[in-house]
Amino acid sequence: MELLKTHLKNIDINEKIKAHHLFVLITSFYILFSSISYYSGFLALFSAIFFYMSYIVGERLYYILNLDDISNCASIFNLKKPYKPNYSKHYKFGLFLMFIGILFIFFDILWVRDIPLFDPTSRRFLNVPFTALSHLLLLGWAIVVASNLSLNKIKVIAYSTVFSALIMLLGYRTNVMILFLSILFVMYYSNKIKTKELIYSAVGIFLILLSMSILRLYVLGSGGNPIFSRIDLTMSIFDIIVKNFNGMFNGLIHYCSIYSYIGTFPGPRTVVANSIGVYGVTITPTIFGAVIGDYGTLGIIPYFGILGIFLGLYYKISESLKGIYLGVYAILISYLLVGIETGILDFDVILFYMFGFILCIYVIVLKISNKLKN
């Protein structure tokens, strides 16, 4: 707690809004606008605060490891030259990922022989590997924007709208939100937009999400508040997990996150739904419910501790190096914030986090190798 108090005293009013700020804010919003028990609310808030503190530790670790002078280090592959990110290669890599993602969007639609956006019931026939590969469009576009600093805001917004329309065809609102959020974070952390523009843009994304939710309810012929009713439903599932399934899944939820993609196990959200007696649909357990259901209450300490330290450290690296580092970071924190409701339970998303971890380790190895050389 002393670390948190010191950080709050020294906070700069001009400091950028970061992932740990938003994580606590959105978690608090979910708790306030739901009817969960005080104990479950406390666990969710404690998890968010522990993540907040761990994120600060990760930022400080960046300086402890002296990664702030990484530009003075020699490249691992050419010790005669200082390390400098090759933004041209990052840009081309991002374009390659985008091409793969767009290709598999069309493959997925051809597989279903329908457009899930206009027929939500056809979404259950989507090919799981094809859908996962289509998400490379999101990662690739974030890397492209982060690697090409000459792209102006008008072009970025225009292209993002086109790509969101493409990914929207598969009927997943979450992916549209991830695309816009990640690009917003890339532009914000590369100083293309200011905090005020970030806030206005976030409100705009919320309205887009609301409109898509209302459209989906209209297509399905349902009523109700599409945002707050969803929040209350999701948090009530978390409440049920805390009360009845605390540590009872023994890692099954996260295990299914991986093996469901090869068809040997049901999806993790299907497991959660079936456990509470609901069949034929999937249910999101929140990021907190997934952890507590699998590893018990104490599981939130290592989970949010490691996650916070990693993202705090990686933020400082991405802020310094930009390019692929910033593009991947923007995707990771977008999935983190959306994961407050859905959990980080998709194999492709887990692979994105592993990719970010590998990039983080690469920078640390780069620093250590140069220190040993000197």
C-alpha positions as CSV (number, residue, x, y, z in Angstrom):
1,M,0.0,0.0,0.0
2,E,2.9,2.3,0.6
3,L,3.9,1.9,-3.0
4,L,0.4,3.0,-4.1
5,K,0.4,6.0,-1.7
6,T,3.8,7.2,-2.9
7,H,2.7,6.8,-6.5
8,L,-0.5,8.8,-6.0
9,K,1.4,11.6,-4.2
10,N,3.9,11.9,-7.1
11,I,1.4,11.6,-9.9
12,D,1.6,14.2,-12.6
13,I,-1.7,15.8,-13.7
14,N,-0.3,15.8,-17.2
15,E,0.6,12.1,-17.1
16,K,-0.9,10.0,-19.8
17,I,-3.9,7.8,-19.1
18,K,-2.6,4.2,-18.9
19,A,-3.9,0.7,-18.8
20,H,-3.9,0.4,-15.0
21,H,-6.0,3.6,-14.6
22,L,-8.6,2.4,-17.1
23,F,-8.6,-1.1,-15.6
24,V,-9.6,0.2,-12.1
25,L,-12.1,2.7,-13.6
26,I,-13.9,0.2,-15.7
27,T,-13.9,-2.5,-13.0
28,S,-15.4,0.1,-10.6
29,F,-18.0,0.9,-13.2
30,Y,-19.0,-2.8,-13.5
31,I,-19.3,-3.1,-9.7
32,L,-21.4,0.0,-9.3
33,F,-23.8,-0.9,-12.1
34,S,-24.4,-4.5,-11.0
35,S,-26.2,-6.2,-8.1
36,I,-23.4,-8.5,-7.0
37,S,-22.7,-9.2,-3.3
38,Y,-20.3,-7.0,-1.3
39,Y,-17.8,-9.8,-1.0
40,S,-17.6,-10.4,-4.8
41,G,-17.4,-6.7,-5.4
42,F,-14.5,-6.5,-2.9
43,L,-12.7,-9.3,-4.7
44,A,-13.1,-7.6,-8.1
45,L,-11.9,-4.3,-6.8
46,F,-9.0,-5.8,-4.9
47,S,-7.9,-7.6,-8.1
48,A,-8.0,-4.3,-10.0
49,I,-6.0,-2.4,-7.3
50,F,-3.5,-5.2,-7.1
51,F,-3.1,-5.1,-10.9
52,Y,-2.7,-1.3,-10.6
53,M,0.1,-1.6,-8.0
54,S,1.8,-4.4,-10.0
55,Y,1.7,-2.2,-13.2
56,I,3.6,0.5,-11.3
57,V,6.2,-2.1,-10.2
58,G,6.6,-3.1,-13.9
59,E,7.2,0.5,-14.9
60,R,9.9,0.9,-12.3
61,L,11.5,-2.4,-13.3
62,Y,12.1,-0.8,-16.7
63,Y,14.5,1.7,-15.1
64,I,16.0,-0.9,-12.7
65,L,17.0,-3.0,-15.7
66,N,18.4,0.2,-17.4
67,L,16.2,-0.4,-20.4
68,D,15.8,3.3,-20.9
69,D,19.2,3.5,-22.7
70,I,18.4,0.6,-25.1
71,S,19.1,2.8,-28.1
72,N,22.8,2.8,-27.0
73,C,23.0,-0.9,-27.2
74,A,24.4,-2.8,-30.1
75,S,22.1,-5.1,-32.1
76,I,22.3,-8.8,-31.2
77,F,22.5,-9.6,-35.0
78,N,25.1,-6.9,-35.8
79,L,27.3,-5.9,-32.8
80,K,28.9,-3.1,-34.8
81,K,25.7,-1.2,-35.1
82,P,23.5,0.3,-32.4
83,Y,20.0,-1.2,-32.0
84,K,17.4,0.7,-33.9
85,P,13.9,-0.6,-34.7
86,N,13.4,-1.2,-38.4
87,Y,10.1,0.4,-38.8
88,S,10.0,-0.5,-42.5
89,K,10.2,-4.2,-41.6
90,H,7.6,-3.7,-38.9
91,Y,5.3,-2.0,-41.4
92,K,5.6,-4.9,-43.9
93,F,5.1,-7.5,-41.2
94,G,1.9,-5.7,-40.2
95,L,0.7,-5.6,-43.8
96,F,1.3,-9.4,-44.0
97,L,-0.7,-10.0,-40.9
98,M,-3.5,-7.9,-42.3
99,F,-3.5,-9.8,-45.6
100,I,-3.8,-13.1,-43.7
101,G,-6.6,-11.7,-41.5
102,I,-8.7,-10.4,-44.4
103,L,-8.2,-13.6,-46.3
104,F,-9.6,-15.7,-43.5
105,I,-12.6,-13.3,-43.0
106,F,-13.7,-14.3,-46.5
107,F,-12.8,-17.9,-45.9
108,D,-15.0,-17.9,-42.8
109,I,-17.9,-16.3,-44.7
110,L,-17.6,-18.9,-47.5
111,W,-17.5,-21.7,-44.9
112,V,-20.8,-20.5,-43.3
113,R,-22.3,-19.4,-46.7
114,D,-24.0,-16.6,-44.9
115,I,-23.1,-13.3,-43.3
116,P,-23.4,-13.6,-39.4
117,L,-23.9,-9.8,-39.1
118,F,-27.3,-10.1,-40.7
119,D,-28.1,-13.6,-39.5
120,P,-26.7,-13.9,-35.9
121,T,-27.8,-17.6,-35.7
122,S,-25.3,-18.5,-38.4
123,R,-22.5,-17.4,-36.2
124,R,-22.3,-20.7,-34.4
125,F,-21.3,-22.3,-37.7
126,L,-18.2,-20.2,-38.1
127,N,-14.9,-22.1,-38.4
128,V,-13.0,-21.6,-35.1
129,P,-9.4,-21.6,-36.6
130,F,-10.6,-19.3,-39.5
131,T,-12.1,-16.9,-37.0
132,A,-9.0,-16.9,-34.9
133,L,-6.8,-16.2,-37.9
134,S,-9.1,-13.3,-39.0
135,H,-8.1,-11.5,-35.8
136,L,-4.6,-11.0,-37.3
137,L,-6.2,-8.1,-39.1
138,L,-6.6,-6.3,-35.8
139,L,-3.0,-7.0,-34.8
140,G,-1.6,-6.2,-38.2
141,W,-3.4,-2.9,-38.5
142,A,-2.2,-1.8,-35.1
143,I,1.4,-2.6,-36.0
144,V,1.0,-0.8,-39.4
145,V,-0.3,2.4,-37.7
146,A,2.4,2.3,-35.0
147,S,5.2,1.7,-37.6
148,N,4.1,4.4,-40.1
149,L,4.1,7.6,-38.2
150,S,3.4,9.6,-41.4
151,L,-0.2,8.3,-41.5
152,N,-2.4,11.2,-40.6
153,K,-5.5,11.0,-38.4
154,I,-8.0,11.3,-41.3
155,K,-6.5,8.3,-43.1
156,V,-6.2,6.2,-40.0
157,I,-9.9,6.9,-39.2
158,A,-11.0,6.1,-42.7
159,Y,-9.1,2.9,-43.0
160,S,-10.1,1.8,-39.5
161,T,-13.8,2.3,-40.5
162,V,-13.3,0.1,-43.6
163,F,-11.5,-2.6,-41.7
164,S,-14.1,-2.5,-38.9
165,A,-16.8,-3.0,-41.5
166,L,-15.0,-6.1,-42.7
167,I,-14.5,-7.7,-39.3
168,M,-18.1,-6.7,-38.4
169,L,-19.3,-9.1,-41.1
170,L,-18.5,-12.0,-38.8
171,G,-21.0,-10.7,-36.2
172,Y,-18.6,-10.0,-33.3
173,R,-19.0,-6.6,-31.8
174,T,-16.0,-7.2,-29.5
175,N,-13.6,-7.3,-32.5
176,V,-14.8,-4.0,-33.8
177,M,-14.3,-2.5,-30.3
178,I,-10.8,-4.0,-30.1
179,L,-9.9,-2.5,-33.5
180,F,-10.9,1.0,-32.6
181,L,-9.5,0.8,-29.1
182,S,-6.1,-0.4,-30.2
183,I,-5.8,2.3,-32.9
184,L,-6.9,4.9,-30.4
185,F,-4.1,3.7,-28.0
186,V,-1.5,3.6,-30.8
187,M,-2.3,7.2,-31.7
188,Y,-2.4,8.4,-28.1
189,Y,0.9,6.8,-27.1
190,S,2.6,8.0,-30.2
191,N,1.4,11.6,-29.4
192,K,-0.9,11.9,-32.4
193,I,-3.9,12.7,-30.2
194,K,-4.2,14.4,-26.8
195,T,-5.9,13.2,-23.7
196,K,-9.1,15.2,-24.5
197,E,-9.3,13.6,-27.9
198,L,-8.8,10.2,-26.3
199,I,-11.8,10.7,-24.0
200,Y,-14.0,12.0,-26.9
201,S,-13.0,9.1,-29.1
202,A,-13.7,6.6,-26.3
203,V,-17.2,8.0,-25.9
204,G,-17.6,7.7,-29.7
205,I,-16.5,4.0,-29.5
206,F,-19.0,3.4,-26.7
207,L,-21.8,4.9,-28.8
208,I,-20.8,2.6,-31.7
209,L,-20.9,-0.4,-29.4
210,L,-24.3,0.7,-28.1
211,S,-25.6,1.1,-31.6
212,M,-24.3,-2.3,-32.6
213,S,-25.9,-3.8,-29.5
214,I,-29.3,-2.2,-30.2
215,L,-29.1,-3.4,-33.8
216,R,-28.4,-6.9,-32.7
217,L,-31.3,-6.8,-30.3
218,Y,-33.5,-5.5,-33.1
219,V,-32.5,-8.3,-35.4
220,L,-33.2,-10.8,-32.7
221,G,-36.5,-9.2,-31.8
222,S,-35.4,-8.6,-28.2
223,G,-35.7,-5.6,-25.9
224,G,-34.0,-4.2,-22.9
225,N,-31.0,-2.1,-22.1
226,P,-28.1,-3.7,-24.1
227,I,-25.3,-2.3,-22.0
228,F,-26.4,-2.3,-18.3
229,S,-28.3,-5.5,-18.6
230,R,-25.2,-7.2,-20.1
231,I,-23.1,-5.8,-17.2
232,D,-25.5,-7.0,-14.6
233,L,-25.8,-10.5,-16.2
234,T,-22.0,-10.9,-16.5
235,M,-21.3,-9.8,-13.0
236,S,-24.0,-12.1,-11.6
237,I,-22.2,-15.0,-13.3
238,F,-19.0,-13.8,-11.5
239,D,-21.0,-13.7,-8.2
240,I,-22.2,-17.3,-8.8
241,I,-18.6,-18.5,-9.4
242,V,-17.4,-16.8,-6.2
243,K,-20.1,-18.4,-4.1
244,N,-20.4,-21.9,-5.7
245,F,-17.3,-22.6,-7.8
246,N,-14.4,-21.0,-6.0
247,G,-11.4,-23.0,-7.3
248,M,-13.7,-25.9,-8.4
249,F,-12.6,-25.9,-12.0
250,N,-9.0,-26.6,-11.2
251,G,-7.6,-24.9,-14.3
252,L,-10.2,-26.3,-16.7
253,I,-11.5,-23.0,-17.9
254,H,-8.0,-21.8,-19.1
255,Y,-7.2,-25.3,-20.3
256,C,-10.2,-25.3,-22.6
257,S,-9.1,-21.9,-23.8
258,I,-6.3,-23.7,-25.7
259,Y,-7.6,-27.1,-26.4
260,S,-11.1,-26.1,-27.6
261,Y,-9.4,-24.7,-30.7
262,I,-8.4,-28.2,-31.8
263,G,-11.9,-29.6,-31.0
264,T,-10.9,-31.8,-28.1
265,F,-12.7,-29.8,-25.4
266,P,-15.7,-27.4,-25.3
267,G,-15.0,-23.7,-25.2
268,P,-14.3,-22.1,-21.8
269,R,-17.4,-20.0,-21.9
270,T,-19.4,-23.1,-22.8
271,V,-18.0,-24.9,-19.7
272,V,-19.0,-21.9,-17.5
273,A,-22.6,-21.9,-19.0
274,N,-23.0,-25.7,-18.6
275,S,-21.7,-25.6,-15.0
276,I,-24.6,-23.3,-14.0
277,G,-27.2,-25.4,-15.9
278,V,-27.4,-23.3,-19.1
279,Y,-27.0,-25.1,-22.5
280,G,-26.9,-24.0,-26.1
281,V,-25.2,-20.6,-25.4
282,T,-21.9,-19.3,-24.1
283,I,-21.5,-17.2,-21.0
284,T,-18.6,-14.8,-20.1
285,P,-17.3,-15.2,-16.5
286,T,-15.4,-11.9,-16.4
287,I,-11.6,-11.9,-16.0
288,F,-12.0,-12.2,-12.3
289,G,-14.5,-15.1,-12.4
290,A,-12.2,-17.1,-14.7
291,V,-9.3,-16.7,-12.3
292,I,-11.2,-17.4,-9.1
293,G,-13.1,-20.3,-10.7
294,D,-9.9,-22.0,-11.9
295,Y,-7.4,-21.1,-9.1
296,G,-9.5,-19.9,-6.1
297,T,-9.4,-16.6,-4.4
298,L,-5.6,-16.7,-3.8
299,G,-5.1,-17.1,-7.5
300,I,-5.8,-13.4,-8.1
301,I,-2.5,-12.5,-6.4
302,P,-0.1,-14.3,-8.9
303,Y,-2.4,-13.7,-11.9
304,F,-2.9,-10.0,-11.6
305,G,0.6,-9.5,-10.1
306,I,2.4,-11.1,-13.1
307,L,0.0,-9.5,-15.6
308,G,0.5,-6.1,-14.1
309,I,4.3,-6.3,-13.9
310,F,4.5,-7.5,-17.5
311,L,2.2,-4.8,-19.0
312,G,3.8,-2.1,-16.9
313,L,7.3,-3.1,-18.1
314,Y,6.1,-3.6,-21.7
315,Y,4.4,-0.2,-21.7
316,K,7.7,1.6,-21.1
317,I,9.4,-0.5,-23.8
318,S,6.6,0.3,-26.3
319,E,6.7,4.0,-25.4
320,S,10.4,4.1,-26.2
321,L,10.7,1.9,-29.3
322,K,7.2,2.4,-30.9
323,G,6.7,0.3,-34.1
324,I,5.8,-3.4,-33.5
325,Y,6.2,-3.0,-29.8
326,L,3.6,-0.3,-29.5
327,G,1.2,-2.0,-32.0
328,V,1.3,-5.2,-29.9
329,Y,1.0,-3.3,-26.6
330,A,-2.1,-1.5,-27.9
331,I,-3.7,-4.8,-28.8
332,L,-2.9,-6.4,-25.5
333,I,-4.4,-3.6,-23.4
334,S,-7.5,-3.4,-25.6
335,Y,-8.1,-7.1,-25.0
336,L,-7.3,-6.6,-21.3
337,L,-10.0,-3.9,-20.9
338,V,-12.6,-5.9,-22.9
339,G,-11.5,-8.9,-20.9
340,I,-12.9,-7.4,-17.8
341,E,-16.2,-8.8,-19.0
342,T,-15.1,-11.6,-21.3
343,G,-11.9,-12.8,-19.7
344,I,-8.7,-13.6,-21.5
345,L,-9.9,-16.9,-22.7
346,D,-9.3,-17.1,-26.4
347,F,-6.3,-19.0,-27.8
348,D,-5.4,-16.4,-30.3
349,V,-5.5,-13.7,-27.6
350,I,-3.2,-15.8,-25.4
351,L,-0.8,-16.1,-28.4
352,F,-0.9,-12.3,-28.8
353,Y,0.2,-12.0,-25.1
354,M,2.9,-14.6,-25.6
355,F,4.1,-12.6,-28.6
356,G,4.3,-9.5,-26.5
357,F,6.1,-11.4,-23.8
358,I,8.7,-12.6,-26.4
359,L,9.3,-9.0,-27.6
360,C,9.7,-7.9,-24.0
361,I,12.2,-10.7,-23.3
362,Y,14.1,-9.8,-26.5
363,V,14.7,-6.3,-25.3
364,I,15.9,-7.5,-21.9
365,V,18.3,-10.0,-23.6
366,L,19.5,-7.2,-25.8
367,K,20.4,-5.2,-22.8
368,I,22.0,-8.1,-20.9
369,S,24.1,-9.2,-23.9
370,N,25.5,-5.7,-24.3
371,K,26.2,-5.4,-20.6
372,L,28.2,-8.7,-20.7
373,K,30.0,-7.5,-23.8
374,N,31.1,-4.3,-22.0
